Amino acid sequence: MARAGVAAALAAIADAGGGLVEAYPEQVADRDRQRGAYLHTGPQTLFEESGFVRDRRIAKWRWVMRLRVSGDLLEPRLAPCRACYQGCAKHQV
C-alpha cells in the first residue's frame, strides 16, 4: 500500500511539472524493532526503492531524502506495476 502511494504521488508530481521532492523517513536498518508510531513517515528503504537518496540526517534515526522528478511528459517514466507496486521497466508510460 505504501509503495503504491509513493508511486502515485511521484506520478502526480511529474504530471504537475516535476521538481525536487523531499521525504523524512525513519531508518529501520541496524536498530531494534520500533512501534508503528515511529514509522508514520515510512521506512527509509521504501524511499530508496523509489530512487530517493539521503541528503542529511535530522535526528538519530531520521533522514531528509531527496529525489528530482522530471516533468517532461516526453521522457518515459515508470508506472506503478500491479505486481510489484513500484516502478517497473516492463510498464513504461
C-alpha positions as CSV (number, residue, x, y, z in Angstrom):
1,M,0.0,0.0,0.0
2,A,2.8,2.4,0.9
3,R,4.7,1.7,-2.3
4,A,1.6,2.4,-4.4
5,G,1.1,5.7,-2.5
6,V,4.6,6.9,-3.1
7,A,4.5,5.8,-6.8
8,A,1.1,7.7,-7.3
9,A,2.5,10.8,-5.5
10,L,5.6,10.8,-7.7
11,A,3.4,10.4,-10.9
12,A,1.2,13.3,-9.8
13,I,4.3,15.5,-9.2
14,A,5.6,14.6,-12.7
15,D,2.2,15.4,-14.2
16,A,2.3,18.8,-12.4
17,G,5.7,19.7,-13.9
18,G,8.1,17.8,-11.6
19,G,10.5,19.3,-9.1
20,L,12.6,18.4,-6.1
21,V,10.8,16.1,-3.7
22,E,11.8,15.5,-0.1
23,A,10.8,12.7,2.3
24,Y,11.6,12.4,6.0
25,P,11.6,8.6,6.6
26,E,12.7,6.6,9.6
27,Q,15.9,4.4,9.4
28,V,15.0,0.8,10.3
29,A,18.2,-1.0,9.4
30,D,20.7,-1.6,12.2
31,R,18.3,-0.8,15.1
32,D,15.8,-2.6,17.3
33,R,12.2,-3.0,16.2
34,Q,10.1,0.0,16.8
35,R,6.4,0.6,17.4
36,G,4.5,1.6,14.3
37,A,4.0,5.1,15.6
38,Y,7.7,5.8,14.8
39,L,7.1,4.8,11.1
40,H,4.3,7.2,10.2
41,T,6.6,8.8,7.7
42,G,7.6,5.5,6.2
43,P,10.8,3.4,6.4
44,Q,13.9,4.7,4.6
45,T,14.1,1.6,2.4
46,L,10.7,2.4,0.9
47,F,12.1,5.7,-0.4
48,E,15.4,4.2,-1.5
49,E,13.5,1.7,-3.7
50,S,11.7,4.7,-5.3
51,G,15.0,6.4,-6.1
52,F,15.4,8.8,-3.2
53,V,18.9,9.4,-1.9
54,R,20.0,10.6,1.6
55,D,20.6,14.3,1.9
56,R,21.2,14.9,5.6
57,R,20.4,13.5,9.0
58,I,17.9,15.4,11.0
59,A,17.6,13.0,14.0
60,K,19.3,9.9,15.3
61,W,17.2,7.6,13.1
62,R,15.6,10.1,10.6
63,W,17.0,11.5,7.3
64,V,16.0,14.0,4.7
65,M,15.9,12.1,1.4
66,R,15.5,13.8,-2.0
67,L,14.5,12.9,-5.5
68,R,14.3,15.2,-8.5
69,V,11.2,14.3,-10.6
70,S,11.2,15.2,-14.2
71,G,8.1,17.0,-15.5
72,D,8.9,16.3,-19.2
73,L,6.0,14.3,-20.5
74,L,8.1,13.3,-23.5
75,E,10.5,11.5,-21.2
76,P,9.3,7.9,-20.3
77,R,8.7,7.4,-16.7
78,L,8.0,4.2,-14.8
79,A,4.4,3.5,-13.9
80,P,3.4,1.6,-10.8
81,C,3.3,-2.1,-11.6
82,R,0.3,-4.1,-10.2
83,A,2.7,-7.0,-9.4
84,C,5.4,-5.1,-7.5
85,Y,3.7,-1.7,-6.7
86,Q,6.8,0.2,-7.7
87,G,8.4,1.5,-10.9
88,C,8.7,-1.5,-13.3
89,A,10.7,-1.4,-16.5
90,K,8.1,-3.7,-18.1
91,H,5.4,-1.0,-17.9
92,Q,6.5,2.4,-19.4
93,V,4.0,5.2,-19.6
